[in-house]
């Protein structure tokens, strides 16, 4: 049964994503829907050649097809796919018109609301001091927590894990595998099988996108591809037994990068939703790291933290999240110090 829950959804999603990604590249190039710094200038851009967006299209296509082919649709699955379609539509519109980040945020809240109204929510969270904190008796609070978690995940994955060639698909692929393994702790319960199938389908879908997004990238995830990664991972963390802390750890590096980015922007009087070129991956790039090396760093950290998250208890997970925050903060401070010294070549390693 485990092989069926892993191999079939992964390979099917991988093949579909690979094919649709290729078609998306052809269509977007043909229509001229590309990003190029000389055409759509933004400080966060690190590419210098025309590259199409549209990475959300193959992801959503693969997830819908695998879900319909592998499972009987119910209210929950329909809601999950419907929320994903909302994000996909917003992503395509953003590819065309560069939507306001506030409009994208509002759309993300709407997608999260669809999921929560279907009955998917965080009914409890583990207490680091032992036991659990029941939220089911406070439905409004539980629903608000779930909406905030899904919306926040969409944004921090999109902001912190997406920046250069291969970075985002590799991180989401690894996180999907971790969430799938987590589902096996309940594999004898048939109600958890959708979580395992969706997890490995998500991993396969982003593996297919990764083939074309690796350096030198032929397509970028775009807002849709980044937001869908955070959306599905957040929902899967709920379906896998409210393992929010596990998701926070495996995505710890981009998470803390975004936390510091928001603090930095607010401290300078800027809106936290507008992008800049001061993320961790931007800093490493300025220090002389190659795009391949930075992507491999993010993949390696996600894999390492994912293994740790599967082995830690609730209390150690909290300590680990704090430690990740300290390490990422230290790296950002070291990068700023290195760049301010005007000697990046000597410190790039």
C-alpha positions in Angstrom: 0.0 0.0 0.0 2.8 2.4 0.8 4.3 2.0 -2.7 1.0 2.7 -4.3 0.6 5.9 -2.2 4.2 7.1 -3.2 5.2 5.9 -6.6 1.9 6.2 -8.6 1.0 9.8 -7.6 4.6 11.0 -7.8 5.3 9.6 -11.2 2.0 10.6 -12.6 2.2 14.2 -11.3 5.8 14.4 -12.5 5.0 13.3 -16.1 2.0 15.6 -16.3 3.9 18.6 -14.9 6.9 18.0 -17.2 4.7 18.0 -20.3 2.5 20.9 -19.3 5.5 23.0 -18.2 7.0 22.5 -21.7 3.7 23.6 -23.3 3.4 26.6 -20.9 6.9 27.8 -21.9 5.9 27.6 -25.6 2.6 29.4 -25.1 4.0 32.1 -22.9 6.9 32.8 -25.2 4.6 32.9 -28.2 2.4 35.4 -26.5 5.4 37.4 -25.1 4.4 36.9 -21.5 8.0 37.0 -20.2 10.0 38.7 -17.4 13.0 40.7 -18.3 14.7 43.3 -16.2 14.7 45.8 -19.1 11.0 45.2 -19.7 9.6 44.6 -16.2 12.2 46.2 -13.9 12.2 45.2 -10.3 15.1 45.0 -7.8 14.3 41.4 -6.8 14.9 40.1 -10.3 18.1 38.3 -10.8 17.7 37.1 -14.4 18.9 39.0 -17.4 17.2 37.2 -20.3 13.5 36.9 -21.2 11.9 34.1 -19.0 8.2 33.2 -19.0 6.3 32.9 -15.8 3.4 30.5 -15.5 4.8 27.9 -13.2 1.5 27.5 -11.4 -0.2 26.1 -14.5 1.5 22.7 -14.6 1.4 22.4 -10.8 -2.4 22.9 -10.6 -3.0 20.7 -13.7 -1.0 17.9 -12.2 -2.7 18.2 -8.8 -6.2 18.2 -10.3 -5.6 15.3 -12.6 -3.9 13.1 -10.0 -6.6 13.8 -7.4 -9.4 13.0 -9.8 -7.6 9.8 -11.0 -6.6 8.5 -7.6 -9.4 9.5 -5.2 -13.1 9.8 -4.9 -14.0 13.5 -4.7 -15.6 14.7 -1.6 -16.4 18.1 -0.1 -12.9 18.5 1.3 -11.1 17.6 -1.9 -13.3 19.8 -4.0 -12.7 22.7 -1.6 -8.9 22.1 -1.7 -8.8 22.1 -5.5 -11.2 25.1 -5.7 -8.9 27.1 -3.5 -6.0 26.1 -5.7 -7.9 27.2 -8.8 -8.5 30.6 -7.2 -4.7 31.0 -6.7 -4.0 29.7 -10.2 -6.3 32.3 -11.8 -4.7 35.1 -9.7 -1.3 33.8 -10.7 -2.2 33.9 -14.4 -3.6 37.4 -14.0 -0.4 38.5 -12.2 1.7 37.1 -15.1 -0.3 39.3 -17.4 -0.9 42.4 -15.4 1.4 42.4 -12.4 -1.4 42.6 -9.8 -1.1 44.6 -6.6 0.3 42.4 -3.8 -2.7 43.5 -1.7 -5.1 42.1 -4.2 -3.1 38.8 -4.3 -3.2 38.8 -0.5 -7.0 39.2 -0.5 -7.3 36.4 -3.1 -5.1 34.2 -0.8 -7.5 34.8 2.1 -10.4 33.9 -0.2 -8.7 30.6 -1.2 -8.0 29.8 2.5 -11.6 30.6 3.4 -12.9 28.1 0.9 -10.8 25.3 2.5 -11.8 26.2 6.1 -15.6 26.5 5.2 -15.4 23.0 3.9 -14.6 21.8 7.4 -10.8 21.5 7.2 -9.3 23.3 10.2 -6.8 23.1 13.0 -8.7 21.5 15.9 -5.7 21.2 18.2 -2.0 22.1 18.5 0.6 20.2 20.5 1.6 21.9 23.7 5.4 22.1 24.0 5.0 21.5 27.8 3.0 18.3 27.2 -0.4 17.3 25.9 -2.4 19.3 23.4 -4.2 22.6 23.2 -7.8 21.9 22.1 -9.2 24.5 19.6 -12.2 22.5 18.6 -14.3 24.0 21.4 -13.6 27.4 20.0 -14.6 27.1 16.4 -14.2 30.7 15.4 -10.7 30.8 16.9 -9.8 27.5 15.2 -11.0 28.7 11.8 -9.2 32.0 12.1 -6.0 30.2 13.0 -6.4 27.9 10.0 -7.1 30.8 7.6 -4.1 32.7 8.9 -1.8 29.7 8.7 -2.8 28.9 5.1 -2.5 32.5 3.9 0.8 33.1 5.8 2.3 29.9 4.3 1.3 31.0 0.8 3.1 34.3 1.3 6.3 33.3 3.1 6.9 30.4 0.7 6.4 32.7 -2.3 8.6 35.4 -0.8 11.3 33.5 0.9 11.7 30.2 -1.2 11.3 31.7 -4.6 14.1 33.9 -6.0 16.4 32.2 -8.4 16.8 29.2 -10.6 15.6 25.9 -9.1 15.2 27.3 -5.6 11.4 27.0 -5.1 10.6 23.7 -6.8 13.4 21.9 -5.0 12.3 23.2 -1.6 8.6 22.4 -2.1 9.4 19.0 -3.6 11.4 18.1 -0.4 8.7 19.5 1.9 6.1 17.5 0.0 8.1 14.3 0.6 8.4 15.1 4.3 4.6 15.7 4.6 4.0 12.4 2.8 6.2 10.5 5.1 4.4 12.1 8.0 1.1 10.8 6.7 2.4 7.2 7.0 2.2 7.4 10.7 -1.5 7.1 10.2 -1.4 4.9 7.1 -3.7 2.2 8.6 -6.4 4.9 8.7 -8.0 5.2 5.3 -9.1 8.8 6.0 -5.4 9.8 5.9 -4.6 8.3 2.5 -5.6 11.5 0.6 -3.0 13.3 2.6 -0.3 10.9 1.4 -1.4 10.9 -2.2 -1.6 14.7 -2.3 1.8 15.0 -0.7 3.6 12.9 -3.2 1.6 14.3 -6.1 2.7 17.8 -5.0 6.3 16.6 -4.8 6.1 15.0 -8.2 4.5 18.1 -9.7 7.3 20.4 -8.5 9.9 17.9 -9.6 8.5 18.2 -13.1 8.7 22.0 -12.8 12.2 21.8 -11.4 13.5 20.2 -14.6 12.8 23.4 -16.5 13.5 25.8 -13.6 17.0 24.6 -12.8 19.8 26.9 -13.9 19.6 28.2 -16.5 15.9 28.4 -16.0 13.5 28.1 -18.9 10.5 29.1 -16.9 9.9 30.9 -13.5 7.3 29.7 -11.0 5.7 33.2 -10.9 3.4 34.2 -8.1 1.0 31.3 -8.8 3.7 28.6 -8.6 5.1 30.1 -5.4 1.7 30.6 -3.7 0.4 27.2 -4.7 3.4 25.6 -3.0 2.7 27.3 0.3 -1.0 26.7 0.0 -0.8 23.0 -0.6 1.9 22.5 2.1 -0.2 24.4 4.7 -3.3 22.3 3.9 -1.3 19.1 4.0 0.2 20.0 7.3 -3.4 20.2 8.6 -4.5 17.0 7.0 -1.5 15.2 8.4 -2.6 15.7 11.9 -2.1 19.4 12.5 1.6 19.1 12.1 2.1 22.8 11.7 5.4 22.8 13.5 6.8 20.2 11.2 6.0 22.4 8.2 7.6 25.4 10.0 10.8 23.5 10.5 11.2 22.0 7.0 10.5 25.5 5.6 12.4 27.2 8.3 15.0 29.0 6.2 12.6 30.8 3.9 10.2 31.3 6.8 12.8 33.2 9.0 14.1 35.0 6.0 10.7 36.5 5.4 10.2 37.3 9.1 13.4 39.3 9.0 12.3 40.9 5.7 9.0 42.1 7.2 10.7 43.5 10.3 13.3 45.2 8.1 10.7 46.8 5.8 8.5 47.9 8.7 11.5 49.4 10.5 12.3 51.4 7.4 8.8 52.7 7.0 8.0 50.5 3.9 5.1 48.1 3.2 6.0 44.5 4.1 4.3 43.1 1.0 6.5 44.9 -1.6 9.6 42.9 -2.7 13.2 44.0 -2.5 16.7 42.6 -3.2 17.6 42.0 0.5 16.5 38.4 1.0 19.0 35.8 2.0 19.3 34.4 -1.5 20.0 37.9 -2.8 22.7 38.4 -0.2 24.4 35.1 -1.0 24.3 36.0 -4.7 26.0 39.4 -4.0 28.7 37.6 -2.0 29.6 35.6 -5.1 27.7 32.4 -4.6 26.5 30.9 -7.9 22.8 30.3 -8.4 23.3 26.6 -8.5 25.1 26.7 -5.1 22.4 28.8 -3.5 19.6 26.5 -4.8 21.6 23.5 -3.5 22.0 25.2 -0.1 18.2 25.7 0.2 17.5 22.1 -0.9 20.1 20.8 1.6 18.8 22.8 4.5 15.2 21.8 3.7 16.2 18.1 3.6 18.2 18.3 6.8 15.5 20.1 8.7 12.8 17.8 7.3 14.6 14.8 8.6 15.0 16.5 12.0 11.3 17.5 12.1 10.2 13.9 11.7 12.3 12.9 14.7 11.7 15.7 17.2 9.0 15.9 19.8 6.9 19.0 20.2 9.2 20.8 22.7 12.3 20.2 20.7 10.5 21.5 17.6 9.9 24.8 19.3 13.6 25.0 20.2 14.6 24.1 16.7 12.4 26.9 15.2 14.0 29.4 17.5 17.5 28.1 16.6 16.7 28.4 12.9 15.7 32.0 13.5 19.0 32.7 15.2 21.1 31.1 12.5 19.3 32.8 9.6 19.5 36.1 11.5 23.2 35.6 12.0 23.7 34.8 8.3 21.9 37.9 7.3 24.0 40.0 9.6 27.2 38.4 8.3 26.1 39.1 4.7 25.4 42.7 5.5 28.8 43.1 7.3 30.6 41.4 4.3 28.9 43.6 1.8 29.5 46.8 3.8 33.2 46.0 3.8 33.2 46.1 0.0 35.3 42.9 -0.1 32.7 40.2 -1.0 35.2 38.2 -3.0 37.3 37.5 0.0 34.3 36.3 2.1 32.3 34.4 -0.5 33.8 31.0 0.4 
